């Protein structure tokens, strides 16, 4: 060890260039200089100005003090002994140095996590016959050298002096503190620019282990509780992180937050100096952690462990500089193994009779004189560090379960061959040069041929290596069993539910994330904003309109001039003869010419006349001869005079022009018409409606998105991409437009653009579940597993957070029970949240819960001969909306549940509630909804079942739909079927998902769009088995039967859908198709009712046409004409509407209107031959209607 003492003096303030700089030796050693200034007492008031150190002496006034500088357990030097000044300050003027080298006693790792210590010592006055001076330690100051690893070459700080135990400094008032000024400098930066830009700083904080085994007691032999891990710091060499001297505490209260983090060293005497400045443990919500115990179900376990049970507290932060090679190695290790082992153990502390030898304890030394002792309670924590590979993530914190340490399991999960405590030894791990055993197999060869392996000397090879790594594979099973038997103490961690709270933090993210500004600029480069140009009417019409406006303006000016000359005689009722009028005209012309206004009026008209010549007559070149010019001037004069009269007549006319007739269709109606044509398969008509919306308003983003989604359905991907990009150009921050551009980029295999679009969507709305899920689906296509996990994890977290905000406050009166909405009859169905029993002796089936309920309560009985009323049917539908855990269903119940409930003659179950005498009748099949309720049926003829609610905590918050089903809803709306199938695949694997009713519904819709009707039928049958009370299931089944021509079954399905209380997603097309079936079957009353329902909710040409046809067949001619007129107003290009109008007019004897209607029906090419034949027959019967004969 090389260090220099008193190389120079420096008084405060430190002028530039006075500090002794870093010296470079031949072997590359770095030398640090610490010039000490004066220690002073900081005062907030002036009355204590002269107190200073004089009050702090142990004996007498004017104490003599000096400062001892210590680093890494090595004393760098002592300052001179200086008397305190009367003002209370001391000027030490002391400088010292030490060397830093990767292989020396003071390395960059030491700089990262070990502080520089300044101990203030008082020299006591010598007493009589005293040979040696006695000293008393007053306090310590602690200086963090981390700025040197951040590129600084010099810095200074004012450090507080913390009193040691028993020091006079403890008696100071709170407003009076001592401080010392220190400056640090090096000649050049410790790190090169490459190391600063590519390296990183790792911080590992071990907070506490909670719920430790009960055998841990503070009495008996003293124990050292330790945690440790290995981290690649320099190249491929791994350094140990040891966290020693954990404090065993009893339960009773939570650890306070925020609380300071402590230095991982043990030679700090002052209690206040053990805390790292500006570094605190802040805690946080369990749901926001990255560990294992962060779900709502495990919240009680966390609270109990952190409050009631024993814990071991460290609160130590260990820092380490990772050079660029180590950063690559660290990232590779995480990607390959995912889990990082953190060991925990207990070692007895035995006072050694030998002298102390440690100069450079790594990670904080243990108790004084701790020898290499047998470890016990050897456990391991598998920390999932994959989140550190998420873009932009720099910190993870969470609680991780402590498991017993077994070689085979550790190797399987982490590929780590050696144990830090058992194979290397907790004392050997403190070796400055690092044992060879700290290399793991997969760290070598990561960096390729350019990295040379260093050969370590034999004396640094570890003393103990686990024999299991050299055994044959055939002995693995035997050794695993032996390992299990040998670590019975570690098994107690698992039995006690011990968990360790630990934090990993980096200065820079391992995977950088692109900034939102960069993504936005990339999007603008690909799709530049194109603001719509203002509409400008040009051409002949515009030129004539400008001429009219100028004539009107000049006429008004001439009229004002006339009023100034002659007054308003006409307005006052005076009659003017022709002679007087002619005189006024002459006088007016004279005034206009003499004042120059006549010339101004000519100039005002000149520009408008020139525009008419250019735009109306297209004359832009000179005439060939004078005759052509005269002819043109004559024609132009006549035209200008005529247009002048038109303009003057408009001014003098007292009639205001009638406003243009309003448009009968809105943008939403046009969208509805387009979807009607789209569902019926008339894509040309649908495209016409979508284009009509765009022609009306090209600034509406939704118009572009709807047309683009239609183009996706017709597989016109290029046109769809153009629509979506046009939407982005109108609003670059519109989320759905950005997502759809990303989807189109994926479909067109432009993956780089797709990533930019989808990442930009997450930056535009970071709280969007849809954006993060779409990003995860994209990374799934790219087979980037880590990014997939990151995106889906973020989406799930956002969904839980949103549901927590939307969750209504718990009601204390109902004991956690849930009430269904009221039925049409006004009764409520009460569904307790506790588990219950329901009997069904007819089915003789059972659905058992995991825990039987024994609460007495309400009796359920079933009358033998009572039919199910319609109200009971509707009431039962609500049960399909309650999400309860799936029960275990017996085969008999499953068979019954799969039967079609078309008949309504089954017995009903009557629930007598205690608060009301009137029973609520529910259909028996409600009890068979396997995916909705947990029920249990004992085999008895008549059963009494307990349904009385009991106070019970509310069930854990579960999302009603997974993140994938939320995303699928959006993807189905935009017809992005490629992503739909990928999202459905993830839904099967999702813990909240699986083959649910919604899953099969979406899958059936995708097959239906592809016209694969057999697969559609299979999916719908499975959906019916899961939830036959879902109206959407019956609606889709009705559509399938309608498309396949089974109108009888379609009619039954549609009628069932309409009878439900809860509507299906899109009832409009259910009404249309059901009405069509009624018309075909000549059930005109029902058809009229259904079409009127559709017209009331979403009127369209087809709905009013259906009403008109039904009324015409019912001989209700007035209502039929009104309905057909509404249909014609919404769409005057429908030939069928004109045909029925012709029939109505012929029945009413109106020949002209009948002939006009018939003419348009033929002109629009009426396709219904039967209807055309009916028209001809009526024409023959009434004798008119066809103008051709």
HULINSUL-V944939 format. One line per field, one symbol per residue. phi: phi as a letter, one per 20 degrees, with the letter a starting at -180 (. if undefined). burial: I if it has 24 or more other ideal C-beta (glycine too) atoms within 12 Angstrom, else O. Layout:
BEGIN
phi=???
burial=???
END
This chain:
BEGIN
phi=.dbcdlfadbeefeffneffefdeefenfdddccfeedecdececefefeflffeeffcmemfdcbddecblmdfeqdffeceffffndcdelccbcbecbgdefcdfffgfcdeedcdeceefffefleedfdccfeacdcceeggfednfebacbddfeefefnffffefffeccebcecccbcfcffdfffffedfbcdcddeeaddlfgfffcfengfddeccbbdcfdcmefddeddddmfeecefpbfffcfcfedfecdeeefgfffefflccedmqfffeedeeecegfefffffffedeefbdddlddddbedfgffffffffffffdmedfcecbccfecfeeeffcfdcfemnfeffmfefdfeblecbdeeeeggfefgnedbcbadcfedfecgfffffecleecefeeeenfeffegfemfffeedgeeemfenffeefeeefffeffeccffffdefffefffffffffffdffffffffemfcdebcdccfcffdfdffgffffffffffcffcfffffcfcofffffffffffffffffffffffffecmdfffenfecffffffffffffffffffenffffffffegffffffffeedleccfefbffffffffffffffffffffffffffefeeefffffffedeffffffffffffffneffffffffffffffbeeefffffffffffffemeffffffffffffffbfdefffffffffffffemeffffffffffffffcfeeffffffffffffffmdfffffffffffffffffffffeffffeefemneddffffgeneddedfeeebdcebffflcbceefcfecefreedccffddeeffffffffffffeeecgfeedffffffffeffeffdeffddddeefeceffdecfffffdffedcdcbcfecfcddcecffcgbfffffcffbfffffffgffffemeffffffffffffefgedofefffffffffffffemeffffffffffffffbeeefffffffffffffenefffffffffffffffefffcfgffffffffffffemefffffffffgfffebfbfffffffffffffemeffffffffffffffbedefffffffffffffemdffffffffgffffemgeffffffffffffffenbodffc
burial=OOIIOIIIOIOIOIOOOOIIIIIOOOOOIIIIIIIIIIIIIIOOOOOOOOIIIIIIIIOOOIIIIIIIIIIIIIIIIIIOOIIIOOOIIIIIIIIIIIIIIIOIIIIIIIIIIIIIIIIIIIIOOOOOOOOOOOOIIIIIIIIIIIIIIIIOOIIIIIIIIIIIOOIIIOOIOOOIIIIIIIIIIIOOOIIOOOIOOOIIIIIIIIIIIIIIIOOIOOOOOOIIIIIIIIIIIIIIIIIIIIIIIIIIIOIOOOIOOOOIIIIIIIIIIIOIIIIIIOIOIOIOOIIOIIIIIIIIOIOOIIOOIIOOIIIIIIIIIIIIIIIIIIIIIIIIIIIIIIIIIIIIIIIIIOOOOOOOOIOIIIIIIIIOOIOIIOIIIIIIIIIIIIIIIIIIIIIIIIIIIIIIIIIIIIIOOIIIIIIIIIIIIIIIIIIIIIIIIIIIOOIIOIOOOOOOOOOOOOOOOIOOOIOIIOOOOOOOOOIOOOIOOOIOIIIIIIOIIIIIIIIIIIIIOIIOOOOOOOIIOIIOOIIOOOOOOOOOOOOOOOIIIIIIOIIIOIIOOIOOIIOOOOOOOOOOOOOOOOOOOOOOOOOIOOOIOOOOOOOOIOOIIOOIIOIIIOOIOOOOOOOOOOOOOOOIOOOOOOOIOOIIOOIOOOOOOOOOOOOOOOOOIOIOIIIIIIIIIIIOOOOOIIIOIIOIIIOOOIOIIIIIIIIIIIIIIOOOIOIIIIIIIIIIIIIIOIIIIIIIIIIIIIIOOOOOIIIIIIIIIIIIOOOIIIIIIIIIIIIIIOOOOIIIIIIIIIIIIIIIOOIOOOOOOOOOOOOOIIIIOOIOOOIIIIIIIIIIIIIIIIIOIIIOIOOOIOOOIIOIIIOOOOOIOOIIIIIIIIIIIIIIOIIOIOOOIOOIIOOOIOOIOIIIIIIIIOOOOOIIIIIIIIIIIIIIIIIIIOOOOOIOIIIIIOOOOOOOIIIOIIIIIIIIIIIIIIIIIIIIIIIIOIIOOIOIIOIIIIIIIIIIIIIIIOOOIOOIIOIIIIIIIIIIIIIIIIIIIIIIIIIOOOIOIIIIIIIIIIIIIIOIIIIIIIIIIIIIIIIIOOOIOIIIIIIIIIIOOIIIIIIIIIIIIIIIIOOOIOIIIOIIIIIIIIIOIIIIIIIIIIIIIIIIOOOOIIIIIIIIIIOOOIOOOOIIOIIIOIIOOIOIIIOOO
END
